Amino acid sequence: MLYTFSPLGEGAIVIEAGTEINEDTQKRIQAIAALLEAEPPAWMVEFIPAFTTVTVFYNPLAALYESVKSDLETLLPHAEEIPSSLSRTVEIPVCYGGEFGPDLDFVAEHNGLTPEQVIDIHTSGTYSVSMIGFAPGFPFISGMSEKIAAPRRDSPRLRIPEQTVGIAGKQTGVYPIETPGGWQLIGRTPIRLFRPEQEIPSLLRAGDKIAFRRISEKEYRAWKEEEHAENY
């Protein structure tokens, strides 16, 4: 695989691993991330995987762009040799509809389905986290069926509660913090995706596999009460 490189400011380099968002490109992204985790160059500050690229931030006082590029050109051919520890399967319980998913009926009507059919399709998908972005810990999750795809709202909401599950186009995602947004909201999970008090604040990371599981409102409330009791 021939990678392409481009500078980003004075302290970052962008590695392009493909031109299309697909499984092969994602595997290359995960391999690069695994390599950089296992064998971090001395000049590296951090790296950020995305849909088709990995941006590597470096200390410009420790290395110049050309030397960073040269080091990466030497390292990357060995990316496939590093076993990836990045890919996990994370189950996300979701309470669908009602106050937690006010747009579930719209998504169903838009696709000529019932709300129950939308839930069945959403919970039967094979998903993976393509990248983390937009907001702290926000996962862009690929693999959703086109049968429940839906356009963004014409007018974004000013406040979306944290842990709300949404759909935009052919993607699904979970809002990890309260934020404005234009996705169609179909449910909410009791699991916190962004945990700033922890060393690794994002529960999910690029390459993770996701399994959505339906829970009742009673189960959701009990989960939140238990979490609240543990924290106080």
N, C-alpha and C positions, 0 to 999 in steps of 0.2 A: 504494500500500500504506500503510495506517495502522498505525503502530507504537504500542505501548503502553510506558509507562515507569513504573518503580517504584524507590524508593530502596532501597539495601542498606547499612545502617549510615550512617556519616557521610562516607564517601569513595568510594561506588560507586553506579552507576545501572544497572539491568537493562533492556535493550531486548528486548521480546518481538516476534519476527518472525513468529510463527505459533502455533497451538494444537495442531497435529499434526506428528508426525515424518514428513516426506515430502520428496520431491525439491525441490518448490517452496520449502518452508521452508528447506531446506539451501542452495539457491541464494541466497536473501535473506540468510542468515547469512554466506555467503561474500562477497557484495557489500558488506555492512557492514564485514566484516573488511578487505577490499581498500581500501575508502574510508579507514578509520582508519589503515591502514598508509601509504597514499599521502598523506593530509592529516591527520596527527595534531594534534588541538587542543593548544594550549599547556598546558592544565591536565591533560591525560591522562597517567596513569602507565603503564597497560597495559590490555589488553582480553583477555577470555577467551570464545571462542565455545563454545556448547554445542548441544544438540539443537534447541532452538527459541528460544534467547536468546543475546544477547551481553552480558556484564557488563563495564562500562567503569569502571575505577578512576581516580579523579582526586585531585588535591591539594586538600584542603578549605581550605587557606590561600590557594590561587590562585583558587578559584571556588566558589560556592555551588551547591547542588543545582538550584535554579530556573534559574540561568544556564547550567548544564551541560545541562539538559533543553532549554532554548531553543536553544542552539547545535546540539544534536543534531537537533532538529526542523527546523532550517534545513539541516543537512548531509545528512541521510539521503535526502531526495528525489533527491539526485545520486548515490546509491550505484551505481545501475545504469550510470552513465556511466564508472565507473572499471574498466578492464580488470583482471580478477583474475589475479594471478600466484601465487595460493595453490594452485591445483589442479594437481597433478602426478600422474603414474602411477609408482608405486613397486612394483617386483617384490620379493616376499618368498619366497625359497626355503625349503622346509620338508621335513624328514625326518619322515615320519609313522610312528606306531606304535612298538612295542617299548618300550624304556626311555624314549624321548622322548615317546611318546603312549600312556600306560597305559590311557586310557579310550576308545581308538579302537574296541575291540571292543564296549564298552557302547553307544556312540553307534550303531554298526551294528545291534546286536541291538534296541535301542530303536526303531529305524525300519524293522526288517525288511529290512535290507540287509547286504551283505558289507562288510568293511573296505575292499576295493578300490573298491566303489561309493561309499562315503563319501568316499574320497580323490578320486575322479574328480569328484564333485559339488562338493567343497570347492575344487578347483583350477579349476573351470570357471565360477565365479561372477563377477558384475560387482559389485565392492565399492567402497565409499567410506568415508572416515573421518568419522564424525558429530561426534565430539568427543574431546578428550584429557582424561583424568581418572582418578580412583580412586587411581592411583599415578603417579609421574613418568614421563611419556611413554607412558602406557597408552592405546592407541587403541580406542575403541568403534567397531567396523566393521559397517556395515549392508550389506544386499544378499545375505545368505546364504540359500540355498534352505531352505524349510521341511522339505524331505525329510530333512535331517540335523539338524533342531532337537533339542535335548536339555535336560532340566532340570538345574539346578544340583545338585551333590552334597548329600546330606542332612547330611553332616559335612565342612566345609571342610578342606582340607589346611593344615597349619601352615607348610609351606615348599614353594613351587613354584619350580623353577629359572628364572632369567631366560631370556627369549627363547622360552618355551614358548607354543605356540598352543593356544587353548581355545575351547570352545563353551558358551554359556549361553543357553537359550531360543532365539530366532531370530537371535542375534548371535554373531559370532566376534571374537576379539581376541588380542593377544599380550602376555604379561607381560614388561615391559621390565626389571624388576628382580626379585630373589628376594623373594617376599612370600607371605603366606597367601592363600588363595583357594578358591572353591568351584566354579570352572568345570570342565567335562569336558575333559581334556587329550588332544589328538589328535596332537601333533607338536611339533617344535622347529625354530627357524630359527637359522642361524649368525650372522645379522646382529644387531648391537647396535642397539636402538631408543632407548636412553637413553645419551647420551654427555656426562656432566657436565663433561668437560674442554673441550668446545667452546662457542662463544659461543651457538649455538642448540642446546641439549642434546637436544631431541626430534627424532629422525629424521623422524617423521611429524607432520602437522598436519591440522586440520580442513579438509575439502574434497579431500584427496588421494584419488586412485583407487588401488586395491590389486589386484595380480595375484599370487595364490599359485602357486608352481611347485614341483612335487615333485622332491626330490633323494634320492639314496641315502645310506646311512649313511657309505659311503666318501667321498662328496663332502662330506658334512657335516664329517667328521673333517679332511679336507684343508683345507677352508675355515678351520676353527678353528686348525689348525696354522700356516697362512699368516698369519692375523691375529696369532697369538701371536709369530711371527717378526718381524713388522713393528713390534711394540710393544717388542721387546727387542733 
